[in-house]
Amino acid sequence: MEELNKKIGVSFGDLFGKGATIPKIDKDEPLWDKLIQQIIDGNVILVIGADLLTDDKDNPHKAIVNFLANGFHVESKPNSFSELVYDPNYKKDNKKDSIYYQVNTILGSAGFEPSLRLKRLLSIRQFPFVITTSFTPIVEQTMKEIWKDELRVMRFNNNPSQNNDIKNEADLRKPTVYYMFGKVGEGAQRYVLTDTDMLDYVSSWLSNDDRARPKNLCNELKKKYLLMLGNNYSNWLFRFIWYSMRKPDLGHGMIAHDKLDESLLNFLDRAETFTKLNTSDVIDQIITRLDKKLKENEETKFNKPEENMDVFISYSRSDSEVAEKLYETLTAQGKRVWYDKNNLTDGGNFMEEIRKAIRTAKYFVPILSDNITKEKGDPHVYRNEWDTAIEVAISMGRTYIIPLAENGFDFYKAAIPEKMQQHNAIFFSKDEKMDAISEKIIHKMNED
């Protein structure tokens, strides 16, 4: 506060009176606000390391190292796979690359229980695309429980002919676990165990050769806010990994780990990266702050059309109940959804704002029921919304309009535009649970 007084040129007491209480200013508060807003906007990519995976004292990697060291009577107490494979007692009984097949066997017959922290974090629906830097399937198994069959598994194994890449930014909104350093079960050097493996993989991620790295993913990551939790790497290795994902804007993200090297912290601070040393507290903060912000947003959400939504719902006032239930279930799945709940048609710029909202929405879901048929001769805003959506669909080149039609709905009798009829509808009955209907819509969104 004294420093602030000097900059302002007047003391706090002079401004507010001698009895005024000096407020405590938290320098991290704007950084928290930025992170939470980025999560709500769908711009955050989780990058999860081994130290967040289980509640055990040792992370899964270290636990496997300890198991093999005991089995081969290695007395040097290795801390990593590299230290293990170069130990004379281990080398005496094993050929080169045996370690990969041993790890495959161990994880093929036994698993690890995911940590409560990991379960809580991955249950946040605003994190559909998750990168793991561990070769173990713990993140994948935990996400599978949440996303079921919608989960997509991708991996980079440093083999140009086998690496997975996304198609475009829309892929980052689909439930996905991406193995950044390979996945257990593959052959030697196809996932990171040793220091040599790590150097090979990082050099590929840093390469300008688009054949050596997932080009589209690399390009999109640079535009996103990276939230790295539980990644325990040495100072310079961490810098290289962070640089491979973040350049040129190194500071656009947050890194949390219970132990971060002081030199690394200084580097990240200079790069204006948000850092924290208590991962559990970070997860608690995210859950609490996100819940609070989402509740605050609900109070003002429907005051005007919102742009850049995942879903724009178009409906007749007679179908308000269906629209509201659909909104609630899609939102619970982490989708950003808007519909004209407050009947804003009296606003001066309403239609232009609606058009902008439709043009920037990822998907357009018109609700088609017998009420549409009854109202076909009347002027309704939703028919103007259809016209705008059809224009967008023509330019999209992918699924954009997902009609939700009541069972028995007659497209011709209701005077639905021909270009709207060309889109495959999802049919529903009014006694069907909205959760099941929403799952069908999300499945359709994830097909592209």
Sequence and secondary structure as in RCSB ss.txt:
>XXXX:A:sequence
MEELNKKIGVSFGDLFGKGATIPKIDKDEPLWDKLIQQIIDGNVILVIGADLLTDDKDNPHKAIVNFLANGFHVE
SKPNSFSELVYDPNYKKDNKKDSIYYQVNTILGSAGFEPSLRLKRLLSIRQFPFVITTSFTPIVEQTMKEIWKDE
LRVMRFNNNPSQNNDIKNEADLRKPTVYYMFGKVGEGAQRYVLTDTDMLDYVSSWLSNDDRARPKNLCNELKKKY
LLMLGNNYSNWLFRFIWYSMRKPDLGHGMIAHDKLDESLLNFLDRAETFTKLNTSDVIDQIITRLDKKLKENEET
KFNKPEENMDVFISYSRSDSEVAEKLYETLTAQGKRVWYDKNNLTDGGNFMEEIRKAIRTAKYFVPILSDNITKE
KGDPHVYRNEWDTAIEVAISMGRTYIIPLAENGFDFYKAAIPEKMQQHNAIFFSKDEKMDAISEKIIHKMNED
>XXXX:A:secstr
 HHHHHHHTS HHHHH TT       TTHHHHHHHHHHHHTT EEEEE GGGS SSSS HHHHHHHHHHHHTT  
S  SSHHHHHTSHHHHHH  TTHHHHHHHHHHHH      HHHHHHHT TT  EEEE SSSSHHHHHHHHHHGGG
 EEEE  S TTT    SSGGGGGS EEEETT  TTS TTSS  SHHHHHHHHHHHH S TTTTTHHHHHHHTTSE
EEEES    HHHHHHHHHHHHTT TTSEEEE S   HHHHHHHHHTT EEES HHHHHHHHHHHHHHHHHHHHHH
GGGS  SS SEEEE  GGGHHHHHHHHHHHHHTT  EE  TT  TTSTTHHHHHHHHHHH SEEEEEE HHHHHT
TTS  HHHHHHHHHHHHHHHHSS  B  EEETT  TTTTT  HHHHTS  EEE TTS HHHHHHHHHHHHHT 
